[in-house]
Amino acid sequence: MTTVAALKQDPAPIRACTISRDVQNFDLLIEDMEAELGESWGDLSFTDATLFLTQPDADALEFVAIALDDKDEGDLGRISDLIKQCKAKGIKVILIAEEVSPIVLHQMLRLGADDFVPYPLPEGALHEAIMRMATPAPVPEAPEPAAEHAQAAAPSFKAKGDRDGVVLPVQGLVGGAGATTFAVNLAWELANVAKKDGPRVCLLDFDFQTGSVATYLDMPRREAILDILSDVSAVDSDAFIQSLQTFNDRLHVFTAPSEMLPLDMLSPEDVDKLVTMARVNFDFVVIDMPKTVVPWTESVLHQAHIYFALLELDMRSAQNALRLIRALKAEELPFEKLRFVLNRGPKFTDLTGKSRAKRMAESLDIDIELQLPDGTRQVTQANDHGLPLAETAAKNPLRKEMQKLAKSLYDLNKAAEAGKS
């Protein structure tokens, strides 16, 4: 079934086909297509697809899966024409993309592609895409998309102040240490740690200049955030809750503002109030901190239960960690709350890397309590697609470590609550 002739000769009715430069580069797609359609699908190259779509046999296709990677970005003209041909015949289009830039994906979706699935394919993702295409889109009764979006994004609970949440700030000691990725995925894993009666989790993006939480979760940056930050003293818990957005009905997010604000725009008292409002209404509060130490860092540190400091196995991380420890000790701040996390840590068999990590910890007189594996390009892809790793690459080693960490924090908190009662 790799040619047009094969498509015609196969006695089984062809319901769909893959279109790619070489389908052997997408072996997981082959497995999923066979699982979904059995023998009722075919495979076409870009050239063969252009010819086949002009023939009457193409009218029987329900959908095509166009698979492309970064090497196909130079052939976008032909791929765009294929999408247009399919739409002209009423054939649904699923994009299967590996390491393709978001700009290209956006262009393909604007041309009429019906759905998009990243590659490697997450478990069940192709099936879900097929089901979505088979389900007619609901017709809105009233043409007020902005109001409906705002209503859908608002939290479904009222501020009662009946919680005493665990505060977990996250700060990268160097640029690119992965602090935002850590914060986003930790918050999402905490929100999903229990199937029933799970904890209520809030994620605060306090990097008011370059915060990326909204990008990593594909959320808009609402004007309400700037209103809150402009006059925190006048904000109550109800207004704070209404400024949050929900991600997949589980995670509540306070994004960075749409405009770049000075980090000292807020006073320590303002930040203390924001964290307190979050803490008394949520079970866990994860805070993505700026890399810069600011006057209100002390407020967050005092409220924190654990303060995660992310570093890498290099000299700049070691120097910045030393500076931070000295600064906290000089001000007599609770530096013992710091938990150092080594991102992109050495692999199990990398004895040299493990030795370097041990020497770094000894020279700084710290314990590196958590070493995270390198999540590879799947991490960048998940962030670009605006989804946590659990949603795009559930078997990624970094995701598994984040899942373990969330479960450990959840169990510790449960044990502490049981001890109090």
CORLINRA-V430650 format. One record per backbone hydrogen bond with DSSP energy under -1.0 kcal/mol. NH is the residue of the N-H (numbers start at 1). CO is the residue of the C=O. If there is no record, write none. Layout:
nh/co
NH/CO
NH/CO
This chain:
nh/co
7/3
8/4
9/5
10/6
15/40
16/40
17/63
18/42
19/65
20/44
25/22
26/23
30/26
31/27
32/28
33/29
34/30
35/31
36/32
37/33
38/34
40/37
42/16
43/1
44/18
49/45
50/46
51/47
52/48
53/49
54/51
55/52
58/55
59/56
60/57
61/58
62/15
63/15
64/92
65/17
66/94
67/19
68/96
72/69
73/70
75/72
79/75
80/76
81/77
82/78
83/79
84/80
85/81
86/82
87/83
88/84
89/85
91/86
92/62
94/64
95/115
96/66
97/117
98/68
105/101
106/102
107/103
108/104
109/105
110/106
111/107
113/108
114/93
115/93
117/95
119/97
125/122
128/124
129/125
130/126
131/127
132/128
133/129
134/130
135/131
144/142
148/144
149/145
150/146
151/147
152/148
153/149
163/280
165/279
166/283
168/285
170/287
171/308
173/310
177/174
182/178
183/179
184/180
185/181
186/182
187/183
188/184
189/185
190/186
191/187
193/190
202/284
203/252
204/286
205/254
206/288
208/206
211/207
216/212
217/213
218/215
219/214
225/222
227/223
228/224
229/225
230/226
234/231
235/232
240/236
241/237
242/238
244/241
245/253
246/153
247/251
250/247
251/247
252/201
253/245
254/203
261/208
265/262
271/267
272/268
273/269
274/270
275/271
276/272
277/273
278/274
279/275
280/276
281/278
283/200
284/200
285/166
286/202
287/168
288/204
289/170
297/294
300/296
301/297
302/298
303/299
304/300
305/167
306/167
307/337
308/169
309/339
310/171
311/341
314/312
318/314
319/315
320/316
321/317
322/318
323/319
324/320
325/321
326/322
327/323
328/324
329/325
330/326
331/327
332/329
333/328
335/333
337/334
338/335
339/307
341/309
342/370
343/311
345/372
350/347
351/349
354/350
355/351
356/352
357/353
358/354
359/355
360/356
361/357
362/358
363/359
364/360
366/361
369/367
370/340
372/342
379/376
381/377
382/378
383/379
384/380
385/381
387/382
391/388
393/389
396/393
400/396
401/397
402/398
403/399
404/400
405/401
406/402
407/403
408/404
409/405
410/406
411/407
412/408
413/409
414/410
415/411
416/412
417/413
418/414
419/415
420/416
421/417
